């Protein structure tokens, strides 16, 4: 018979198939007998198949809903931030130079009132002075004008000593002496002023012709030491007398004009008695300055001297 498994013709119906090895006897059993095993359930699944399926409702998790809410809140916050604040914009860095920098300096009205850059204000005794200025003292430019101010009641000695010490110090090499001021009233609103001369430090600079003028109670004296000239006129008191002043100065002017000075400037030094007050000296100096300016001379150096009769 032919094997029902592989179709090989064995020529017999017993034993095993010569081709696939399956047994031939069961293949000749009736079809009903062969299918009998399919009609019986397996022993290990019979009870399980009889159980009813679980049809209860299982509650789903809320993770998706929470995630959606977080997303919506974040989106709303982003929209609020973008609409409420300006967006940052890139601006190229600008190089700032020293000239562009502005230093805020408190305004002091006194230098403005006097028209000077720095003014040293003397204490009551005239032995020291404090600077008043609108200039940054750590960045003082060269050529800055420096003045001195005091009360007229002070003695002239400490005022002149302090002023000359300051002007001749190394700290003043880059500065320019400006003026000397004296208050004329107790409210310190009105003042007298005379110019003060710079110091000639370098021997290679053009040396000025020095003209010295001494005022005393009894004498008016003009000296030009370079030309060995000493002019003395009697005075009618310790004050500026225009007649006496012009008489002595005319002689001095003629002396200078007869000399070959090669255009050198004439510097005027005013000398006062040591017992003078600062106000007395300033009053005389202010009167002299008008005549000195008209002659083209430059003033002033201020000094004091002990005068004996």
Buried (B, 14 or more C-beta within 10 A) or exposed (E): BBBEBEEBEBEEEEEEBBEEEBEBEEBEEEEEEEEEEEEEEEEEEEEEEEEEEEEEEEEEEEEEEEEEEEEEEEEEEEEEEEEEEEEEEEEEEEEEEEEEEEEEEEEBEBBEEBEBBBBBBBBEEBBEBEEBBBBEEEEBEEEBBBBBBBBBBBBBBBBBBBBBEBBEEEEBEEBEBBBBBBBBEEEEEEBBBBBBBBBEEEEEEEEBBBBBBBBBEEBBBBBBEBBEBEBEBEBEEBEBBEEBBEBBBEBBBEBBEEEEBEEBBBBBBBBBBEEBBBBBBBBBBBBBBEBBEEBEBBBBBBBBEEBEE
